[in-house]
Amino acid sequence: MSVLRVEDLTKSFGEKTLFQSIGFALEKGDRIGLLGVNGTGKSTLLKVMAGY
């Protein structure tokens, strides 16, 4: 059983698509990193997952 599961997540602002149809699962004990250049949607991804 996953601690967190994301399936088919898409986020756009107007014409700019930040991510499309992404999915992943995190299991207890997993260690992750979130890397990317400015403006690629790192903070937005975390906000969407948190429900903001």
Beta strands, then each sheet from edge to edge (+ up, - down):
strand 1: 4-13
strand 2: 16-26
sheet 1: 1+ 2-
end
